[in-house]
Amino acid sequence: MEVPESLIAKDRSYYVGPCLVCGWEIKLKQIRGSGVPLTKTGSYGSNATPTPVTFADEIYSATTVSFVAATGSTPAYLADSANLFGEKGFHTGMTIRVSCSDSDTNDGDFTIADGGVSRGEILLSDSDSLTTQSAAAAGTVTISRVIYKPSISTGCPFCGSLANKR
């Protein structure tokens, strides 16, 4: 009985090889029965690690959101007259992206302060600043959660490089 080519064991070099940047062993081909994913490859130059990809996942959109600038020891904050911030999944330390339909005055990425979420307010970190603006002037305010998907875990497990194209 003849054994199919796909079942014949191959030399280790068929499945793994060195990273072209750091020399770390990376997985080039799927090993039968292994759940370890392949190392992604790409053309990022001789010593490049790609930057994380940023995604914005919309959480809340409303015409009831206004902005209040920081004053004294009170940080800048977003106010919602519909009092829905508390039930939308916002939490301490979350990076949010704000976009206003009628103005770009307060558009940008911000970080929610420790204990900064209540039903009607989102307090921002001390390093963030806003310009006071009414809900009417802002128009429809869309608030999204900013998600960073690092590329480092899909490239070389040691240096993160995708410069392994063969």
N, C-alpha and C positions, 0 to 999 in steps of 0.2 A: 504494500500500500504506500503510495506516494504522499508525502506531507506537503500541504500547501505552503507556498513561499511566505505568506503572512504569518505562519506559525513557527517558522525557523528563527531561532535566537540569533540576534545580531550583536556585533561588537558594541561595547559601551559608547564608543565615539560616534555611533550612528544616532544615539539618543541625546547625548550631551556634548557641550563644547565650551570653550572659554569665552567670557565676555571680552569684547574687543577693546574695552576701556580699562577694566581693572583686572581681568584674567580670572575672575570668579567663575566657577562651573555653573552653567545655565542649561536648562532643559530645552532642547531644540525640537524633539519629536516625542509624541505621546508613547509612553511605555505601557505595554499591554497590562491591564489590571491595576494601573496606577491612577489615583485620583488627583495627583499633583498636576496643576495646570501648566501649560506650556509657557515659556518666557516669551513675552511679546517682543517683536522686533520692529525696527523702523529705520529711517534714515535721518538721524539727528546730528550728524557730524561726528567728529572723532572723540569728543569728550562732552557730550550733552546729556543733561537730565531734563526731561520736559517738565514744565511748570504744571501745577495742578489745574484741572479743568474746573471752572466755576459754573454752577447751575443755580437757578432761582426757581424755587417751588412756591407758587402763589398760595398764601394762607388766607388773606382777607382783602376784600375790596369794598369800599363804601364811600359815600359822600358825607359822612358824619365825622370825619377825622380832621382835627385841627392840630397846629404845631405851636409850642410855647418855647421861647428861647430861655437859656439858663440865666438865672438871676441870683447873685450871692452864692449861698451854699446849695440852692436848689438846681439840680441838673436839668438840661433840656428834656422835654418829654412830648409825646404824642397823646392827644386826648380824643376819646371817642364818645360822643354824646349818646350813642346807641348802647354804650356799656357792654360791648361784646369781646373786648380783648381777652378777658379772663377765660373765655370758653373756646378760643380759637387755637390753643396749643402753643402760645408764645411762652418762653421760659428764660430764666437768667442765663446770661452769657451767649445767647443766640445772636448770630449776625443776621440782620434783616436788611432787605433792599426796599426802599421807598420810592414810589413813582407817582407823581401827581399829573392828572390829565390836563389841567388848566394852567399850570405853572411849573417851572423846574427849580424854583427857589429852594425847596427842601428835598430834592431828589438825591439819592445816594445810599451808601451802605453804612449801617450803624450797628452798635453792639448794645444789647439790653443789659442794664446795670443789675447788680445783685439785688434780688428782691424787687425788681423793677416792673413787675406785671401785676396789674389789678384789673378789675372789670372795665374801668374807664380810662386808665392811663398806662403808658409804657414809658418808664424812665430810661434814659440813655446813659451810657458811661460818661465819665467826666471829660474824656477826650473828644466826645462828639458834640457838635453844635448845630443848632437849628435857628431859623429866623421865624419870629412869631407870625403866624398866618392863620386866617380863619378857614373853616371847612368850605365856605362858599368860594373863597379865592383859590383854594387848592383844587376844587373839582373832585373827581373820583380819585381816591387815594388807594393804590394797590400796594400791599405789604407782602413781601415774599421772604421765605427763609432762604438764606444763601448756603449752598452746599458745595463743599470742595471735594472733588474726587481726585485723590492723589494718583499720579501716574507711576510713582516710585514702586508700588507693590506689583505692578504688572511688567516692569522691566527687570533688569538684573537685580536679584535679591540683595546684593551687597551695595552697589553704587546707584541703582535706579536707572541706569542708562538704557536707552533703546537703540544704541549704536551697535547693534549686533547683527545687522543684515548680512546675510551670506550670499 
